[in-house]
Amino acid sequence: IDTFYKKSNVNIEKRANLIVNRYFELVGRLYDNGARKVFLFNLNPQQLAPRLRAAPKEDRDRFAEWVGQYNEQMRDQGQEFRKKLRRKYPDAKFLIFDNHAAWKTVVENRDEYCFKSVKVIGDGGCDSIWANDFHPGFEMQRVITEKLAEKLFYNELF
């Protein structure tokens, strides 16, 4: 990630569009080959990671723009994909889990989830969201996984 968001000449919107287009191409192949229940998820607010918090503001802003653009493309293309999918495979189920929103809920209500700070790096337990300067710890992964499981079962994907 460091090489992408640091003063890169990459057009963020075009790059996100290219990547998400490819994802949906591959997901289409899954359905064409018999899959009937597939879920994807968007990006969490990675700019909250200690590594990115320590980066210059310009880099943080660019990375936040990347996450936003990727998530927007995922949402928009996902809606179109779902429409096409229903016509082609009426029995198919497809979900995009809003990982970004789930993270924001936990971060904004961290006391309810036992996290002391979004800035602390710890052992990944209840005291800290982060296991290291970029990756979430075990407890954060558990909380998000529970939110994902609720969504999957609610939408009868599994």
N, C-alpha and C positions, 0 to 999 in steps of 0.2 A: 504493500500500500504506500510505503514512503515515496517510491518513485512516481506513483501516479499523482498524488495530490500536491506535491511540492513543485510549484512553478512549472507545471507542465503545460505544453501548448495544445494538449488534447482538448477537443471540443467535448465537454461533459455530456451535453444532450445527445450528440451523435454517438458517443461511446456507449452510453446507457441504452440507447435505442438498439444499437447493434447487439449488445450482450443479451438484452431481454428478448429481442427477436429470435436469437439463436436458442434461448431456453425454450420458447414456445414451439419452435420447430422440433426440438427434441421431445418435448412433452407430447406433441402431436404424433410423433412416431410411437410413443408408448401406447397411446390409444389405438393407433392403427394396428398395433401388434397385440391387442387384447386387454390392455390395462383399462380399468373402468373407474378406479378411484385414485386420484392423484391430488396431492397438495403441494403448494410452494409457499414460501414465506418471503417477505420483503426484508430489507436491512434494518437492523436496530440502529438507534442513534449512536453510532460508533464514535462520534466526535466527543462523547462523554468519557471515553477511555482516558486514563491518566497519560498515556503517550501523546494523545492528540491534545489534551488539555495543556500539556507542556509545550506544544508546538506554537510557533508564531500565529497570531490572530489570522493573518492572511491564509495560512495553510489550513487552520481549523475551519475557516469560512468556506474554503474551496472544497474541503472534504465534506462538510455539511451540505454543500450544493450538490456534490456527487450523490450522497445518500438520498437526498430529496428527489433528484432527477431520476435515479434508478427506481425509487419507490413509486414515483408518478408513472413512469413507463410500465412498471409491473402492474399497477392498478388499471391503467387505461388499456393496455394490451390484453390483460387478463379478462376484462369485461368483454372485449371483442372475441377473444378465444372461447370464452364460455358460451357465447351466442352460437358460434360456428359448431362447437362441440355438441350442443343440444340438438342441432339439426342433424348432424351426422351420426351421433351415438346417443339416442334419447335416454339410455340407461346409465350413461356415464355421470360421474360426480367429479367436481373440480372445486378446489378451494384455494384461495390465497390467504394465508394467515398473516394478520397485521402485526408482525413482530415489533415494528417500530412503536405502535400504539401500546402494546403490552409492556414494553420496556419503559415507555414514558409513564404509564400508570404506576409501575413499581417504583421508579425513581422519584416521582412526585409524591408518593405515599410510602416512602421507604421505612418509616417507623412501623407501619402495619406489617411489613415483611421482615422486620428485625434488622434492616441494614442501617448502619450508623451514618455512613457518608458515601457519596458517589465518588469521592476522591481517594478513599483508603484502598490500599492494596494489602490483602491479607492472605489467609490460607484458603480462601474461597468459601469459608463457612458463613455463619450468620452475621459476622461483624463487617464483612466487606462484599461488595458486588464483584470486585476484581480479584482474580487469582494472580495476575501479573499486570503489566502496564497496558495490555490490550485485550486480553481474554477474560471473559466472565468466569467467576468461580463456580464451584459446584452448586452452592445454594441458589445463586441467581439462575443457573441453568435449570435447576429443579423447579423453581417458581414459574419460569417461562414455559417449561415443558408441561406443567399442570394446566396452564392457560391454553396451550396448544391442544392438549388432550380434551379439554372441555369443548373447544371449538370443533374438533374432529368428531366427537361423539354427538354433539348437538346437530351437526350437519350430516350425521349418519355416514361418515366416510369410513369409520372403523368401529 
